[in-house]
Amino acid sequence: MPASHSAALQGTSLIPASPDVIVIGGGTAGAAASRLLASWGHLVLVVEREVSRAPLAESLPPSCIPLLEAIGVRAAIDAA
């Protein structure tokens, strides 16, 4: 993390004081966009609503595979 970005982290909450980008939603698209922006050197803050209950199941449709390959995470997801 660049020094200017680490300096932006405040207290123990680790929420950036002034992110370059705020992404609303950490689903497939939001997570992919966040990872790509971070790989380009941007300080990214992902805002997700509070979960009221645990999900029953989660899945990714096959149409996500090209996106996961493009951002370099498919192998990690397949391994999980």
PyMOL Python script that loads the backbone (N, CA, C, O; Angstrom):
from pymol import cmd

cmd.read_pdbstr("""\
ATOM      1  N   MET A   1       0.856  -1.174   0.000  1.00  0.00           N
ATOM      2  CA  MET A   1       0.000   0.000   0.000  1.00  0.00           C
ATOM      3  C   MET A   1       0.898   1.231   0.000  1.00  0.00           C
ATOM      4  O   MET A   1       1.831   1.305   0.800  1.00  0.00           O
ATOM      5  N   PRO A   2       0.642   2.192  -0.871  1.00  0.00           N
ATOM      6  CA  PRO A   2       1.446   3.408  -0.878  1.00  0.00           C
ATOM      7  C   PRO A   2       1.370   4.139   0.455  1.00  0.00           C
ATOM      8  O   PRO A   2       0.360   4.064   1.154  1.00  0.00           O
ATOM      9  N   ALA A   3       2.443   4.848   0.805  1.00  0.00           N
ATOM     10  CA  ALA A   3       2.504   5.548   2.089  1.00  0.00           C
ATOM     11  C   ALA A   3       1.337   6.512   2.268  1.00  0.00           C
ATOM     12  O   ALA A   3       0.797   6.640   3.368  1.00  0.00           O
ATOM     13  N   SER A   4       0.942   7.198   1.178  1.00  0.00           N
ATOM     14  CA  SER A   4      -0.160   8.154   1.294  1.00  0.00           C
ATOM     15  C   SER A   4      -1.468   7.453   1.643  1.00  0.00           C
ATOM     16  O   SER A   4      -2.328   8.027   2.312  1.00  0.00           O
ATOM     17  N   HIS A   5      -1.612   6.206   1.186  1.00  0.00           N
ATOM     18  CA  HIS A   5      -2.836   5.471   1.488  1.00  0.00           C
ATOM     19  C   HIS A   5      -2.816   4.948   2.906  1.00  0.00           C
ATOM     20  O   HIS A   5      -3.839   4.995   3.590  1.00  0.00           O
ATOM     21  N   SER A   6      -1.679   4.448   3.371  1.00  0.00           N
ATOM     22  CA  SER A   6      -1.641   3.937   4.734  1.00  0.00           C
ATOM     23  C   SER A   6      -1.841   5.066   5.735  1.00  0.00           C
ATOM     24  O   SER A   6      -2.369   4.841   6.824  1.00  0.00           O
ATOM     25  N   ALA A   7      -1.426   6.272   5.380  1.00  0.00           N
ATOM     26  CA  ALA A   7      -1.619   7.419   6.267  1.00  0.00           C
ATOM     27  C   ALA A   7      -3.093   7.793   6.376  1.00  0.00           C
ATOM     28  O   ALA A   7      -3.502   8.448   7.335  1.00  0.00           O
ATOM     29  N   ALA A   8      -3.893   7.375   5.390  1.00  0.00           N
ATOM     30  CA  ALA A   8      -5.311   7.722   5.408  1.00  0.00           C
ATOM     31  C   ALA A   8      -6.114   6.851   6.364  1.00  0.00           C
ATOM     32  O   ALA A   8      -7.246   7.191   6.709  1.00  0.00           O
ATOM     33  N   LEU A   9      -5.542   5.735   6.794  1.00  0.00           N
ATOM     34  CA  LEU A   9      -6.267   4.850   7.697  1.00  0.00           C
ATOM     35  C   LEU A   9      -6.312   5.474   9.079  1.00  0.00           C
ATOM     36  O   LEU A   9      -5.289   5.910   9.609  1.00  0.00           O
ATOM     37  N   GLN A  10      -7.495   5.514   9.655  1.00  0.00           N
ATOM     38  CA  GLN A  10      -7.697   6.199  10.929  1.00  0.00           C
ATOM     39  C   GLN A  10      -8.066   5.227  12.032  1.00  0.00           C
ATOM     40  O   GLN A  10      -8.902   4.348  11.823  1.00  0.00           O
ATOM     41  N   GLY A  11      -7.460   5.365  13.203  1.00  0.00           N
ATOM     42  CA  GLY A  11      -7.835   4.588  14.381  1.00  0.00           C
ATOM     43  C   GLY A  11      -7.753   3.095  14.171  1.00  0.00           C
ATOM     44  O   GLY A  11      -6.956   2.606  13.370  1.00  0.00           O
ATOM     45  N   THR A  12      -8.586   2.377  14.900  1.00  0.00           N
ATOM     46  CA  THR A  12      -8.572   0.926  14.797  1.00  0.00           C
ATOM     47  C   THR A  12      -9.629   0.402  13.843  1.00  0.00           C
ATOM     48  O   THR A  12      -9.675  -0.800  13.582  1.00  0.00           O
ATOM     49  N   SER A  13     -10.479   1.269  13.316  1.00  0.00           N
ATOM     50  CA  SER A  13     -11.540   0.816  12.422  1.00  0.00           C
ATOM     51  C   SER A  13     -11.023   0.503  11.023  1.00  0.00           C
ATOM     52  O   SER A  13     -11.690  -0.207  10.270  1.00  0.00           O
ATOM     53  N   LEU A  14      -9.850   1.016  10.657  1.00  0.00           N
ATOM     54  CA  LEU A  14      -9.248   0.804   9.341  1.00  0.00           C
ATOM     55  C   LEU A  14     -10.143   1.236   8.192  1.00  0.00           C
ATOM     56  O   LEU A  14     -10.141   0.617   7.127  1.00  0.00           O
ATOM     57  N   ILE A  15     -10.900   2.289   8.407  1.00  0.00           N
ATOM     58  CA  ILE A  15     -11.711   2.865   7.339  1.00  0.00           C
ATOM     59  C   ILE A  15     -10.939   4.050   6.777  1.00  0.00           C
ATOM     60  O   ILE A  15     -10.572   4.958   7.522  1.00  0.00           O
ATOM     61  N   PRO A  16     -10.688   4.051   5.474  1.00  0.00           N
ATOM     62  CA  PRO A  16      -9.924   5.153   4.891  1.00  0.00           C
ATOM     63  C   PRO A  16     -10.595   6.505   5.129  1.00  0.00           C
ATOM     64  O   PRO A  16     -11.808   6.639   4.968  1.00  0.00           O
ATOM     65  N   ALA A  17      -9.809   7.490   5.507  1.00  0.00           N
ATOM     66  CA  ALA A  17     -10.338   8.837   5.745  1.00  0.00           C
ATOM     67  C   ALA A  17     -10.788   9.481   4.444  1.00  0.00           C
ATOM     68  O   ALA A  17     -11.784  10.205   4.415  1.00  0.00           O
ATOM     69  N   SER A  18     -10.060   9.220   3.377  1.00  0.00           N
ATOM     70  CA  SER A  18     -10.435   9.809   2.089  1.00  0.00           C
ATOM     71  C   SER A  18     -10.087   8.834   0.966  1.00  0.00           C
ATOM     72  O   SER A  18      -9.044   8.959   0.326  1.00  0.00           O
ATOM     73  N   PRO A  19     -10.976   7.859   0.734  1.00  0.00           N
ATOM     74  CA  PRO A  19     -10.719   6.900  -0.344  1.00  0.00           C
ATOM     75  C   PRO A  19     -10.790   7.572  -1.700  1.00  0.00           C
ATOM     76  O   PRO A  19     -11.450   8.599  -1.862  1.00  0.00           O
ATOM     77  N   ASP A  20     -10.108   6.988  -2.672  1.00  0.00           N
ATOM     78  CA  ASP A  20     -10.200   7.480  -4.045  1.00  0.00           C
ATOM     79  C   ASP A  20     -11.544   7.108  -4.658  1.00  0.00           C
ATOM     80  O   ASP A  20     -12.108   7.862  -5.451  1.00  0.00           O
ATOM     81  N   VAL A  21     -12.050   5.932  -4.278  1.00  0.00           N
ATOM     82  CA  VAL A  21     -13.279   5.396  -4.851  1.00  0.00           C
ATOM     83  C   VAL A  21     -14.099   4.753  -3.741  1.00  0.00           C
ATOM     84  O   VAL A  21     -13.549   4.095  -2.858  1.00  0.00           O
ATOM     85  N   ILE A  22     -15.398   4.943  -3.786  1.00  0.00           N
ATOM     86  CA  ILE A  22     -16.311   4.230  -2.887  1.00  0.00           C
ATOM     87  C   ILE A  22     -17.202   3.367  -3.761  1.00  0.00           C
ATOM     88  O   ILE A  22     -17.893   3.865  -4.650  1.00  0.00           O
ATOM     89  N   VAL A  23     -17.178   2.062  -3.500  1.00  0.00           N
ATOM     90  CA  VAL A  23     -18.003   1.114  -4.243  1.00  0.00           C
ATOM     91  C   VAL A  23     -19.141   0.695  -3.321  1.00  0.00           C
ATOM     92  O   VAL A  23     -18.909   0.257  -2.195  1.00  0.00           O
ATOM     93  N   ILE A  24     -20.358   0.830  -3.801  1.00  0.00           N
ATOM     94  CA  ILE A  24     -21.522   0.452  -3.005  1.00  0.00           C
ATOM     95  C   ILE A  24     -21.953  -0.938  -3.434  1.00  0.00           C
ATOM     96  O   ILE A  24     -22.412  -1.146  -4.558  1.00  0.00           O
ATOM     97  N   GLY A  25     -21.796  -1.890  -2.516  1.00  0.00           N
ATOM     98  CA  GLY A  25     -22.167  -3.277  -2.773  1.00  0.00           C
ATOM     99  C   GLY A  25     -20.953  -4.144  -3.039  1.00  0.00           C
ATOM    100  O   GLY A  25     -20.124  -3.834  -3.894  1.00  0.00           O
ATOM    101  N   GLY A  26     -20.861  -5.221  -2.304  1.00  0.00           N
ATOM    102  CA  GLY A  26     -19.726  -6.128  -2.429  1.00  0.00           C
ATOM    103  C   GLY A  26     -20.075  -7.430  -3.110  1.00  0.00           C
ATOM    104  O   GLY A  26     -19.439  -8.454  -2.859  1.00  0.00           O
ATOM    105  N   GLY A  27     -21.085  -7.403  -3.976  1.00  0.00           N
ATOM    106  CA  GLY A  27     -21.422  -8.599  -4.746  1.00  0.00           C
ATOM    107  C   GLY A  27     -20.353  -8.852  -5.795  1.00  0.00           C
ATOM    108  O   GLY A  27     -19.258  -8.293  -5.732  1.00  0.00           O
ATOM    109  N   THR A  28     -20.678  -9.688  -6.746  1.00  0.00           N
ATOM    110  CA  THR A  28     -19.699 -10.056  -7.767  1.00  0.00           C
ATOM    111  C   THR A  28     -19.158  -8.839  -8.508  1.00  0.00           C
ATOM    112  O   THR A  28     -17.944  -8.684  -8.639  1.00  0.00           O
ATOM    113  N   ALA A  29     -20.037  -7.985  -8.989  1.00  0.00           N
ATOM    114  CA  ALA A  29     -19.599  -6.817  -9.757  1.00  0.00           C
ATOM    115  C   ALA A  29     -18.850  -5.822  -8.886  1.00  0.00           C
ATOM    116  O   ALA A  29     -17.802  -5.320  -9.290  1.00  0.00           O
ATOM    117  N   GLY A  30     -19.367  -5.528  -7.696  1.00  0.00           N
ATOM    118  CA  GLY A  30     -18.705  -4.581  -6.807  1.00  0.00           C
ATOM    119  C   GLY A  30     -17.340  -5.066  -6.345  1.00  0.00           C
ATOM    120  O   GLY A  30     -16.387  -4.289  -6.283  1.00  0.00           O
ATOM    121  N   ALA A  31     -17.245  -6.356  -6.019  1.00  0.00           N
ATOM    122  CA  ALA A  31     -15.964  -6.920  -5.588  1.00  0.00           C
ATOM    123  C   ALA A  31     -14.954  -6.923  -6.730  1.00  0.00           C
ATOM    124  O   ALA A  31     -13.777  -6.629  -6.522  1.00  0.00           O
ATOM    125  N   ALA A  32     -15.413  -7.256  -7.935  1.00  0.00           N
ATOM    126  CA  ALA A  32     -14.521  -7.267  -9.097  1.00  0.00           C
ATOM    127  C   ALA A  32     -14.022  -5.853  -9.410  1.00  0.00           C
ATOM    128  O   ALA A  32     -12.833  -5.646  -9.650  1.00  0.00           O
ATOM    129  N   ALA A  33     -14.932  -4.897  -9.404  1.00  0.00           N
ATOM    130  CA  ALA A  33     -14.547  -3.511  -9.672  1.00  0.00           C
ATOM    131  C   ALA A  33     -13.571  -3.010  -8.609  1.00  0.00           C
ATOM    132  O   ALA A  33     -12.596  -2.329  -8.926  1.00  0.00           O
ATOM    133  N   SER A  34     -13.833  -3.344  -7.364  1.00  0.00           N
ATOM    134  CA  SER A  34     -12.970  -2.915  -6.267  1.00  0.00           C
ATOM    135  C   SER A  34     -11.576  -3.493  -6.405  1.00  0.00           C
ATOM    136  O   SER A  34     -10.586  -2.781  -6.232  1.00  0.00           O
ATOM    137  N   ARG A  35     -11.489  -4.785  -6.717  1.00  0.00           N
ATOM    138  CA  ARG A  35     -10.188  -5.429  -6.860  1.00  0.00           C
ATOM    139  C   ARG A  35      -9.404  -4.827  -8.018  1.00  0.00           C
ATOM    140  O   ARG A  35      -8.206  -4.573  -7.894  1.00  0.00           O
ATOM    141  N   LEU A  36     -10.069  -4.601  -9.133  1.00  0.00           N
ATOM    142  CA  LEU A  36      -9.402  -4.028 -10.293  1.00  0.00           C
ATOM    143  C   LEU A  36      -8.909  -2.619  -9.994  1.00  0.00           C
ATOM    144  O   LEU A  36      -7.769  -2.283 -10.313  1.00  0.00           O
ATOM    145  N   LEU A  37      -9.746  -1.800  -9.392  1.00  0.00           N
ATOM    146  CA  LEU A  37      -9.337  -0.433  -9.039  1.00  0.00           C
ATOM    147  C   LEU A  37      -8.172  -0.435  -8.053  1.00  0.00           C
ATOM    148  O   LEU A  37      -7.244   0.364  -8.183  1.00  0.00           O
ATOM    149  N   ALA A  38      -8.221  -1.330  -7.070  1.00  0.00           N
ATOM    150  CA  ALA A  38      -7.126  -1.423  -6.098  1.00  0.00           C
ATOM    151  C   ALA A  38      -5.837  -1.866  -6.776  1.00  0.00           C
ATOM    152  O   ALA A  38      -4.758  -1.390  -6.423  1.00  0.00           O
ATOM    153  N   SER A  39      -5.936  -2.772  -7.744  1.00  0.00           N
ATOM    154  CA  SER A  39      -4.726  -3.221  -8.452  1.00  0.00           C
ATOM    155  C   SER A  39      -4.111  -2.100  -9.272  1.00  0.00           C
ATOM    156  O   SER A  39      -2.922  -2.147  -9.589  1.00  0.00           O
ATOM    157  N   TRP A  40      -4.899  -1.096  -9.618  1.00  0.00           N
ATOM    158  CA  TRP A  40      -4.400   0.076 -10.335  1.00  0.00           C
ATOM    159  C   TRP A  40      -3.870   1.142  -9.385  1.00  0.00           C
ATOM    160  O   TRP A  40      -3.451   2.213  -9.823  1.00  0.00           O
ATOM    161  N   GLY A  41      -3.885   0.854  -8.089  1.00  0.00           N
ATOM    162  CA  GLY A  41      -3.314   1.780  -7.117  1.00  0.00           C
ATOM    163  C   GLY A  41      -4.295   2.694  -6.421  1.00  0.00           C
ATOM    164  O   GLY A  41      -3.878   3.570  -5.663  1.00  0.00           O
ATOM    165  N   HIS A  42      -5.582   2.522  -6.652  1.00  0.00           N
ATOM    166  CA  HIS A  42      -6.579   3.359  -5.994  1.00  0.00           C
ATOM    167  C   HIS A  42      -6.896   2.831  -4.598  1.00  0.00           C
ATOM    168  O   HIS A  42      -6.885   1.622  -4.367  1.00  0.00           O
ATOM    169  N   LEU A  43      -7.175   3.728  -3.683  1.00  0.00           N
ATOM    170  CA  LEU A  43      -7.633   3.351  -2.349  1.00  0.00           C
ATOM    171  C   LEU A  43      -9.146   3.210  -2.432  1.00  0.00           C
ATOM    172  O   LEU A  43      -9.859   4.184  -2.674  1.00  0.00           O
ATOM    173  N   VAL A  44      -9.632   1.980  -2.228  1.00  0.00           N
ATOM    174  CA  VAL A  44     -11.040   1.660  -2.455  1.00  0.00           C
ATOM    175  C   VAL A  44     -11.725   1.334  -1.142  1.00  0.00           C
ATOM    176  O   VAL A  44     -11.183   0.601  -0.315  1.00  0.00           O
ATOM    177  N   LEU A  45     -12.903   1.874  -0.953  1.00  0.00           N
ATOM    178  CA  LEU A  45     -13.747   1.555   0.195  1.00  0.00           C
ATOM    179  C   LEU A  45     -15.013   0.895  -0.342  1.00  0.00           C
ATOM    180  O   LEU A  45     -15.729   1.483  -1.153  1.00  0.00           O
ATOM    181  N   VAL A  46     -15.289  -0.331   0.114  1.00  0.00           N
ATOM    182  CA  VAL A  46     -16.501  -1.038  -0.282  1.00  0.00           C
ATOM    183  C   VAL A  46     -17.506  -0.896   0.859  1.00  0.00           C
ATOM    184  O   VAL A  46     -17.211  -1.225   2.008  1.00  0.00           O
ATOM    185  N   VAL A  47     -18.684  -0.407   0.528  1.00  0.00           N
ATOM    186  CA  VAL A  47     -19.748  -0.233   1.519  1.00  0.00           C
ATOM    187  C   VAL A  47     -20.802  -1.297   1.270  1.00  0.00           C
ATOM    188  O   VAL A  47     -21.336  -1.421   0.168  1.00  0.00           O
ATOM    189  N   GLU A  48     -21.089  -2.054   2.302  1.00  0.00           N
ATOM    190  CA  GLU A  48     -22.029  -3.164   2.208  1.00  0.00           C
ATOM    191  C   GLU A  48     -23.057  -2.993   3.307  1.00  0.00           C
ATOM    192  O   GLU A  48     -22.720  -2.560   4.409  1.00  0.00           O
ATOM    193  N   ARG A  49     -24.298  -3.324   3.023  1.00  0.00           N
ATOM    194  CA  ARG A  49     -25.316  -3.212   4.065  1.00  0.00           C
ATOM    195  C   ARG A  49     -25.079  -4.284   5.127  1.00  0.00           C
ATOM    196  O   ARG A  49     -24.444  -5.308   4.873  1.00  0.00           O
ATOM    197  N   GLU A  50     -25.601  -4.021   6.310  1.00  0.00           N
ATOM    198  CA  GLU A  50     -25.474  -4.970   7.410  1.00  0.00           C
ATOM    199  C   GLU A  50     -26.311  -6.209   7.100  1.00  0.00           C
ATOM    200  O   GLU A  50     -27.450  -6.108   6.645  1.00  0.00           O
ATOM    201  N   VAL A  51     -25.737  -7.359   7.351  1.00  0.00           N
ATOM    202  CA  VAL A  51     -26.434  -8.615   7.099  1.00  0.00           C
ATOM    203  C   VAL A  51     -27.321  -8.933   8.289  1.00  0.00           C
ATOM    204  O   VAL A  51     -26.848  -9.003   9.424  1.00  0.00           O
ATOM    205  N   SER A  52     -28.610  -9.126   8.030  1.00  0.00           N
ATOM    206  CA  SER A  52     -29.532  -9.404   9.120  1.00  0.00           C
ATOM    207  C   SER A  52     -29.584 -10.896   9.466  1.00  0.00           C
ATOM    208  O   SER A  52     -29.954 -11.268  10.579  1.00  0.00           O
ATOM    209  N   ARG A  53     -29.212 -11.744   8.506  1.00  0.00           N
ATOM    210  CA  ARG A  53     -29.153 -13.185   8.779  1.00  0.00           C
ATOM    211  C   ARG A  53     -28.160 -13.815   7.807  1.00  0.00           C
ATOM    212  O   ARG A  53     -27.870 -13.267   6.743  1.00  0.00           O
ATOM    213  N   ALA A  54     -27.653 -14.967   8.196  1.00  0.00           N
ATOM    214  CA  ALA A  54     -26.685 -15.656   7.344  1.00  0.00           C
ATOM    215  C   ALA A  54     -27.373 -16.134   6.061  1.00  0.00           C
ATOM    216  O   ALA A  54     -28.529 -16.557   6.093  1.00  0.00           O
ATOM    217  N   PRO A  55     -26.663 -16.066   4.941  1.00  0.00           N
ATOM    218  CA  PRO A  55     -27.272 -16.543   3.695  1.00  0.00           C
ATOM    219  C   PRO A  55     -27.456 -18.055   3.731  1.00  0.00           C
ATOM    220  O   PRO A  55     -26.668 -18.771   4.350  1.00  0.00           O
ATOM    221  N   LEU A  56     -28.491 -18.530   3.070  1.00  0.00           N
ATOM    222  CA  LEU A  56     -28.744 -19.967   3.008  1.00  0.00           C
ATOM    223  C   LEU A  56     -27.747 -20.648   2.075  1.00  0.00           C
ATOM    224  O   LEU A  56     -27.310 -21.768   2.339  1.00  0.00           O
ATOM    225  N   ALA A  57     -27.394 -19.981   0.998  1.00  0.00           N
ATOM    226  CA  ALA A  57     -26.431 -20.514   0.042  1.00  0.00           C
ATOM    227  C   ALA A  57     -25.954 -19.368  -0.839  1.00  0.00           C
ATOM    228  O   ALA A  57     -26.629 -18.347  -0.973  1.00  0.00           O
ATOM    229  N   GLU A  58     -24.794 -19.549  -1.429  1.00  0.00           N
ATOM    230  CA  GLU A  58     -24.273 -18.566  -2.364  1.00  0.00           C
ATOM    231  C   GLU A  58     -23.738 -19.293  -3.576  1.00  0.00           C
ATOM    232  O   GLU A  58     -23.200 -20.394  -3.459  1.00  0.00           O
ATOM    233  N   SER A  59     -23.881 -18.691  -4.730  1.00  0.00           N
ATOM    234  CA  SER A  59     -23.349 -19.286  -5.950  1.00  0.00           C
ATOM    235  C   SER A  59     -23.025 -18.180  -6.940  1.00  0.00           C
ATOM    236  O   SER A  59     -23.526 -17.060  -6.841  1.00  0.00           O
ATOM    237  N   LEU A  60     -22.179 -18.523  -7.888  1.00  0.00           N
ATOM    238  CA  LEU A  60     -21.837 -17.603  -8.966  1.00  0.00           C
ATOM    239  C   LEU A  60     -22.285 -18.236 -10.274  1.00  0.00           C
ATOM    240  O   LEU A  60     -21.994 -19.407 -10.518  1.00  0.00           O
ATOM    241  N   PRO A  61     -22.983 -17.494 -11.114  1.00  0.00           N
ATOM    242  CA  PRO A  61     -23.410 -18.066 -12.392  1.00  0.00           C
ATOM    243  C   PRO A  61     -22.205 -18.260 -13.321  1.00  0.00           C
ATOM    244  O   PRO A  61     -21.210 -17.547 -13.194  1.00  0.00           O
ATOM    245  N   PRO A  62     -22.285 -19.198 -14.235  1.00  0.00           N
ATOM    246  CA  PRO A  62     -21.183 -19.433 -15.173  1.00  0.00           C
ATOM    247  C   PRO A  62     -20.792 -18.188 -15.972  1.00  0.00           C
ATOM    248  O   PRO A  62     -19.653 -18.079 -16.427  1.00  0.00           O
ATOM    249  N   SER A  63     -21.713 -17.264 -16.143  1.00  0.00           N
ATOM    250  CA  SER A  63     -21.394 -16.042 -16.889  1.00  0.00           C
ATOM    251  C   SER A  63     -20.352 -15.181 -16.186  1.00  0.00           C
ATOM    252  O   SER A  63     -19.797 -14.272 -16.802  1.00  0.00           O
ATOM    253  N   CYS A  64     -20.073 -15.444 -14.915  1.00  0.00           N
ATOM    254  CA  CYS A  64     -19.051 -14.700 -14.159  1.00  0.00           C
ATOM    255  C   CYS A  64     -17.633 -15.176 -14.454  1.00  0.00           C
ATOM    256  O   CYS A  64     -16.673 -14.470 -14.149  1.00  0.00           O
ATOM    257  N   ILE A  65     -17.486 -16.365 -15.044  1.00  0.00           N
ATOM    258  CA  ILE A  65     -16.157 -16.951 -15.232  1.00  0.00           C
ATOM    259  C   ILE A  65     -15.215 -16.036 -16.018  1.00  0.00           C
ATOM    260  O   ILE A  65     -14.077 -15.859 -15.585  1.00  0.00           O
ATOM    261  N   PRO A  66     -15.621 -15.445 -17.145  1.00  0.00           N
ATOM    262  CA  PRO A  66     -14.691 -14.546 -17.849  1.00  0.00           C
ATOM    263  C   PRO A  66     -14.248 -13.359 -16.990  1.00  0.00           C
ATOM    264  O   PRO A  66     -13.092 -12.940 -17.061  1.00  0.00           O
ATOM    265  N   LEU A  67     -15.150 -12.822 -16.191  1.00  0.00           N
ATOM    266  CA  LEU A  67     -14.811 -11.715 -15.305  1.00  0.00           C
ATOM    267  C   LEU A  67     -13.790 -12.162 -14.262  1.00  0.00           C
ATOM    268  O   LEU A  67     -12.807 -11.464 -14.015  1.00  0.00           O
ATOM    269  N   LEU A  68     -14.018 -13.325 -13.650  1.00  0.00           N
ATOM    270  CA  LEU A  68     -13.103 -13.829 -12.631  1.00  0.00           C
ATOM    271  C   LEU A  68     -11.726 -14.107 -13.219  1.00  0.00           C
ATOM    272  O   LEU A  68     -10.713 -13.883 -12.555  1.00  0.00           O
ATOM    273  N   GLU A  69     -11.677 -14.591 -14.453  1.00  0.00           N
ATOM    274  CA  GLU A  69     -10.394 -14.809 -15.128  1.00  0.00           C
ATOM    275  C   GLU A  69      -9.706 -13.482 -15.430  1.00  0.00           C
ATOM    276  O   GLU A  69      -8.494 -13.360 -15.257  1.00  0.00           O
ATOM    277  N   ALA A  70     -10.468 -12.490 -15.877  1.00  0.00           N
ATOM    278  CA  ALA A  70      -9.901 -11.194 -16.239  1.00  0.00           C
ATOM    279  C   ALA A  70      -9.254 -10.485 -15.061  1.00  0.00           C
ATOM    280  O   ALA A  70      -8.251  -9.790 -15.226  1.00  0.00           O
ATOM    281  N   ILE A  71      -9.824 -10.659 -13.869  1.00  0.00           N
ATOM    282  CA  ILE A  71      -9.247  -9.978 -12.704  1.00  0.00           C
ATOM    283  C   ILE A  71      -8.296 -10.881 -11.916  1.00  0.00           C
ATOM    284  O   ILE A  71      -7.773 -10.485 -10.874  1.00  0.00           O
ATOM    285  N   GLY A  72      -8.077 -12.103 -12.426  1.00  0.00           N
ATOM    286  CA  GLY A  72      -7.060 -12.973 -11.862  1.00  0.00           C
ATOM    287  C   GLY A  72      -7.419 -13.692 -10.581  1.00  0.00           C
ATOM    288  O   GLY A  72      -6.538 -13.986  -9.773  1.00  0.00           O
ATOM    289  N   VAL A  73      -8.699 -13.982 -10.376  1.00  0.00           N
ATOM    290  CA  VAL A  73      -9.097 -14.658  -9.133  1.00  0.00           C
ATOM    291  C   VAL A  73      -9.772 -16.012  -9.352  1.00  0.00           C
ATOM    292  O   VAL A  73     -10.160 -16.665  -8.383  1.00  0.00           O
ATOM    293  N   ARG A  74      -9.918 -16.441 -10.591  1.00  0.00           N
ATOM    294  CA  ARG A  74     -10.659 -17.682 -10.824  1.00  0.00           C
ATOM    295  C   ARG A  74     -10.013 -18.873 -10.132  1.00  0.00           C
ATOM    296  O   ARG A  74     -10.718 -19.670  -9.513  1.00  0.00           O
ATOM    297  N   ALA A  75      -8.723 -19.016 -10.214  1.00  0.00           N
ATOM    298  CA  ALA A  75      -8.055 -20.163  -9.585  1.00  0.00           C
ATOM    299  C   ALA A  75      -8.304 -20.191  -8.082  1.00  0.00           C
ATOM    300  O   ALA A  75      -8.540 -21.256  -7.511  1.00  0.00           O
ATOM    301  N   ALA A  76      -8.253 -19.037  -7.445  1.00  0.00           N
ATOM    302  CA  ALA A  76      -8.495 -18.975  -5.992  1.00  0.00           C
ATOM    303  C   ALA A  76      -9.935 -19.348  -5.676  1.00  0.00           C
ATOM    304  O   ALA A  76     -10.193 -20.036  -4.689  1.00  0.00           O
ATOM    305  N   ILE A  77     -10.874 -18.903  -6.498  1.00  0.00           N
ATOM    306  CA  ILE A  77     -12.277 -19.227  -6.255  1.00  0.00           C
ATOM    307  C   ILE A  77     -12.522 -20.717  -6.502  1.00  0.00           C
ATOM    308  O   ILE A  77     -13.222 -21.373  -5.730  1.00  0.00           O
ATOM    309  N   ASP A  78     -11.944 -21.245  -7.580  1.00  0.00           N
ATOM    310  CA  ASP A  78     -12.092 -22.674  -7.850  1.00  0.00           C
ATOM    311  C   ASP A  78     -11.506 -23.519  -6.718  1.00  0.00           C
ATOM    312  O   ASP A  78     -12.050 -24.568  -6.372  1.00  0.00           O
ATOM    313  N   ALA A  79     -10.404 -23.057  -6.150  1.00  0.00           N
ATOM    314  CA  ALA A  79      -9.754 -23.797  -5.058  1.00  0.00           C
ATOM    315  C   ALA A  79     -10.573 -23.743  -3.771  1.00  0.00           C
ATOM    316  O   ALA A  79     -10.495 -24.647  -2.939  1.00  0.00           O
ATOM    317  N   ALA A  80     -11.355 -22.681  -3.614  1.00  0.00           N
ATOM    318  CA  ALA A  80     -12.162 -22.548  -2.389  1.00  0.00           C
ATOM    319  C   ALA A  80     -13.346 -23.454  -2.478  1.00  0.00           C
ATOM    320  O   ALA A  80     -14.159 -23.501  -1.555  1.00  0.00           O
TER     321      ALA A  80
END
""", "prot")
cmd.dss("prot")
cmd.show_as("cartoon", "prot")
cmd.util.cbc("prot")
cmd.orient("prot")
